[in-house]
């Protein structure tokens, strides 16, 4: 809690120091840390000359494909989320997402571009994992997206949704953890561990 309080104080100080009228990123910006869903961070400059020189000297990328290679590296990963907890509660969250928030995005356009509706990860059971190409900036550009954004923030802070990269969802599925299995939890708890626990406590069928 001490770290969160310090983070909030630092954010408040930065906001006070920001020139009046400066762009905030969206209406109502600066609310909470959002466990990764907030968009109040500065734009990352995805350039590193040492990185480029290292791979150029390795000559693992054909010269004619270098620019395409770098552009591919700069592409942001899709945002992915996993619905956690017991089956009945997880189903309630899923129903709310599909029948309320996702439906509101179906015909939505932002800056003249149609918003892509989140899609389930086809290999994850029971549609409990989803991915979207919506960036944090886009999430905060319209009232409909702002409501969806705040829902994600609230449910993430409540532990009902976990923002987690898709690759870290794979090991628990392959592990196929069962309630009678034992796992050493003396090391740091990870999202992979929490996913394995969820698979054990969530009733099947």
C-alpha positions, 0 to 999 in steps of 0.5 A: 500500500505504501508504494501505491500511496507514493505513486499517487502522490508522485502523479498528483505532483506531476499533475500540479506541475503540468502547465494549465491547459496541457493535453491530458490524453483524454477527458477525465484522465489521470484517475487511478493507476488502472493496473496497466489499463491507464494511458497517462504514460509518455509515448515510448520512442522505439529506437535504439542505435546500439540494438540496431547495430548489434543485429545488423552486425549479426547479419541474421536479417537480409539487408532488403528486409531490415526496415520491415524487420524494425517496423515489425518490432515496433508494432504493439502487442495486442492487449490481452485479458483473462477472466479469473475466479470461480466459474459462476462469477467468471461467467457473470463477468463474461456475460457483462463483457459480451452483452454490454461493453462489446456490443457497444463497440460493434458500430463505434467509430473513433476519428473516422476509423471503425473500432475493432471489437475484442475477440476471444483467444480461440485456444483458451477454454470457455472464452475466458481470455480475450485480446484487442488491438485497442490502444490505451489512447483509443480507449479514452477517446469516446464516452463508450470506450471510456466506460469500457476502460473504467470497467476494465480498471475496476475489475482488474483492481478487484481481481476479477480480470487479469491483464496478462500476455497470451504466452503466459496463459499457455503453461497452465493449460499444458500443465493441466493442473488438478485439485490433488496436485501440489505446487511449491508456492515458496517462490514469488506468485506469478500470473502463470501460478494464479492461472493454474490455481484458477483452473483447479478451483473452477468447476469443470463442465 
